[in-house]
Amino acid sequence: MTPMYFSPDASAFSGEESDTLRLLGLLLLQNGMPARAAMIFDALCVVFDDDQQLKLSHACALIRSGDPVAALSVLDTVFPAPADPAAAWLLRGQALSQIGKPLEAARAMRMFIRHRQTDG
């Protein structure tokens, strides 16, 4: 028998299942396995494509796993109006720094500081 495949959407996951996968991604990220975390977050971002917090977690995992170009692509999907602008600018600055764009990274870090001062 051939396995059946389907295109996942948010209805395929219960709230508990998606929360469990998010937690697994965060635990992997915090315990030195960012590439595995990036895979979890990538899958979740396919299903929950409007969840900016998931996208920021995905970008963070990509940066930590050494793929800043992919992280910038993910971050581009949350700009120009990220739900958490300070975190988005911080991650953008880190990714730009990793790919050798210090002037753009410095601008992003200034935006991070500006948003931290106004948010907190």
C-alpha positions in Angstrom: 0.0 0.0 0.0 1.4 3.4 -1.0 1.4 6.0 1.8 -1.0 8.9 1.3 0.4 12.4 1.6 -1.5 15.6 2.1 -0.8 19.2 2.2 -0.8 20.2 5.8 -2.7 23.2 7.1 -3.4 24.5 10.6 -6.4 22.3 10.9 -4.2 19.3 10.8 -2.7 20.1 14.1 -4.4 20.5 17.5 -3.2 23.4 19.7 -1.4 20.9 21.9 0.5 19.3 19.0 1.7 22.6 17.6 2.7 23.8 21.1 4.6 20.6 21.6 6.5 21.1 18.4 7.2 24.7 19.2 8.6 23.6 22.6 10.7 20.9 20.9 12.1 23.5 18.6 13.0 25.8 21.5 14.6 23.0 23.5 16.7 21.9 20.5 17.7 25.5 20.0 18.7 26.0 23.6 20.6 22.7 23.8 23.0 23.2 20.9 21.0 21.7 18.1 20.0 24.7 16.0 19.9 22.9 12.7 17.4 20.4 14.0 15.4 23.3 15.6 15.5 25.1 12.2 13.9 22.0 10.6 11.1 22.0 13.2 10.4 25.7 12.8 10.6 25.4 9.0 7.8 22.8 9.0 5.7 24.8 11.5 6.2 28.0 9.3 4.8 26.1 6.3 1.6 25.2 8.3 1.3 28.5 10.3 2.6 30.9 7.6 1.2 34.0 9.3 2.8 33.4 12.7 5.6 35.9 13.0 6.9 34.6 16.3 7.5 31.2 14.7 9.3 33.0 11.8 11.6 34.8 14.3 12.4 31.5 16.0 13.1 30.0 12.7 15.4 32.8 11.7 17.2 32.5 15.1 17.8 28.8 14.6 19.1 29.4 11.0 21.5 32.1 12.3 22.8 29.8 15.0 23.2 26.9 12.6 25.3 29.1 10.3 22.8 29.9 7.6 22.4 33.7 7.8 21.3 34.0 4.2 18.3 31.7 4.8 17.6 33.6 8.0 17.5 36.9 6.1 15.0 35.3 3.7 12.8 34.3 6.6 13.1 37.8 8.2 12.1 39.4 4.9 8.7 37.8 5.4 8.1 39.7 8.7 9.2 43.1 7.5 8.2 45.9 7.0 5.9 45.5 10.1 7.2 42.8 12.4 5.1 42.1 15.4 8.2 42.1 17.6 10.4 44.8 15.9 13.2 44.7 18.5 13.8 41.0 18.1 13.4 41.2 14.3 16.0 43.9 14.0 18.4 42.1 16.4 18.2 38.9 14.3 18.6 40.9 11.1 21.7 42.6 12.5 23.2 39.3 13.6 22.6 37.7 10.1 24.0 40.7 8.3 27.1 40.6 10.5 27.6 37.0 9.7 27.5 37.6 6.0 30.0 40.4 6.2 27.9 43.5 5.9 29.0 45.5 8.9 27.4 48.8 7.9 24.0 47.3 7.3 24.4 45.2 10.5 25.2 48.4 12.5 22.1 50.1 11.1 19.9 47.1 12.1 21.4 47.1 15.6 20.6 50.8 15.9 17.0 50.0 15.0 17.1 47.2 17.6 18.2 49.7 20.3 15.6 52.2 19.2 12.8 49.7 19.5 14.1 48.4 22.8 14.1 51.9 24.2 10.5 52.6 23.0 9.1 49.2 24.0 10.6 48.8 27.4 
